[in-house]
Amino acid sequence: MWFNRINLQIARTHLFAKKKQTAIASLGVTFGIAMFVLMISVMTGVNKLLEETQLTSTPHVRIYRDIGHERPSLLSAFNPGERNWNLVHHQKPKDEPLNLRNGLLIARSLEANPNVLGVSPQVSSQVFFNYGPAQLSGMLVGVDMEKEDRLYSVRSKVKSGSLEALMASNDGILMGKGLADKMQVKAGDKVTVTTPKGEVVLLRVIGTFQMGIGAIDNLRCYTSLQTVQKILQENTRYITDIHVKLNDLSLATPLAKEWQDRFAYRAEDWETANATILVSFTIRNIMTGVVVMTLLVVAGFGIYNIMNMTVYDKMKDIAILKATGFQGKDIVGIFISQSAFIGLIGALLGLIIGYVLSWLVSQAPFDGGEFLSIDKFPVNMDPKFYVFGLVFGILTTLLAGYFPSRKASKIDPVAILRG
Amino acid sequence: MMMEKVLVAKNINKYFMEPARFQVLKDISFDVNKGEFLSIVGKSGCGKSTLLYLLSTMDTDYEGKIEMKGTLLTGKTQNELAAFRNKNLGFVFQFHYLLPEFTALQNVMLPGLRLGEYSAKEVEERAYEKLSLLDMQDFALKKSSKLSGGQQQRVAIARALINDPAIIMGDEPTGNLDNTNSGIVFDIFKDLAASMGQTIIAVTHDADFAKRSDRIIEMSDGKIVSGV
């Protein structure tokens, strides 16, 4: 009954008789929605890029031997009971190996899991790089480069040299760019490395890489599994870490727990390992939410104002319609249909303008500097923003048309006709 | 002969609250018979327009009772009153009040379409009929905002007639018309009352107009002084 033919006809006549006013009202909606789309695309684009940069270089699950794992002293195992006092000061592990026994077998069994995207067994060791009188600490990571590349796309992070050259050499290392710059070495230079056992070896820098994270680029050097095993004087089955990437990020926590129980080694999921980064993500997401909310509230009020004016402008007409027998619901129907039209046209136009603006921003050259490997501004054009923008635009306009028209439909027509 | 009462007003009191409490209508009671042509006259501010608006059901803020066609209208909801107006009341306002964006024909048709007793085609035919009655058929397709004051008034009268209402009310219905057109409008009203049995209630300053109607109610200071 609200939207019968006469009411729609009246609504149409109102809309087209004052084309300029209709256009302005629609544009009010358009700008609100366009700004919303642009803002949320750019903000989430930046957030997503930062998150990806942080997370791509982090394993979803890392399995390693946790030295210093708390265990009861031998004395209390031998002499248990509440009435006995066993005093053992500063208990230390002795001659405990750092490796994962059967590490390669564990890696192979993990690879068979359908939830697993890739597995990279590694040997990592703390080392010192001798740079004149100074000793710079670093992390030498021996990997199967093909597997490591599948996990972290190392190939795209290489700044000089090549992965093939690294795989072909038996004393070559791929050095983090921060570290290489600090030591002023280039591909082809040789560096002296001191191992934790005090050995001094000579390695050749094959190239440099950059992950975009200082903690990695200033410390890490990639080399082959065999090279590190050789330096550490260990056998070819010696594995200290297993890095795992999953198909679904959210499975990390339960799977890590399962593997920890199964293999009896520490399995750490990315959320635990990156607690501080997660907090910064949360804060950034809250900020994005606040900004978007503010934008929507401002846009919503703008739309409400315009619709309010449109209805009050027609107060006299409402009185005449009521005087000649139109009921309150007819009045509401007439203005709701106008609102729906203005909201639909305005929101659709807003989406188009928002898309064009987002696209323009995404084409804008942006120098990510040394840390981010991008040359254009990151923009996240998620279709879900557009659906939300459309629904928000139409819904707000409908409500903004409904409330004043309902109010107008309730007053005595004489109150308006008298003036 | 017992006349059928089409409108009964009983003990009507009305107050204006702004700027100070002021009684506009004081205990007004009167009846109107079917087919009667009634004029309400009186000086400006005597409350005659206010009374007409109460009778029109568009102002519901009063004390007393108003009954039309045997139905008590006092206390009905806005929507019920709108439906009643649509079917039974025709209106001619002092300042002609047409919808400016619509053509003369559309203005006349709208109450008819709202009533929904005839198809759109029939309503259009009837609207043309009413417009020709007032010699406005040539202006049917003109935007009402483009018409002169007198022309708008005549379109408003045609609109009041579209649903063949039992009662037609006019607030200065000939206020904007010259003598010729005033005469035409008067004759139409007279004819409607006599042949169709429609009741006319008009508030007017026009002494000639009032004198020629069936009955005159004269008001002064919110009271009826003669004509009950």
Interface residues (C-beta under 8 A of the other chain):
Chain A: R5 I6 I10 T13 H14 A17 K18 K316 D317 A319 I320 L321 K322 A323 T324 G325 F326 Q327 G328 K329 D330 S409 K410 D412 P413 V414 A415 L417 R418
Chain B: Y53 S56 M58 D59 T60 D61 Q78 N79 A82 A83 R85 N86 K87 L89 F91 F93 Y97 L98 L99 P100 E101 F102 Q106 L110 P111 L113 R114 L115 A120 R159 N163
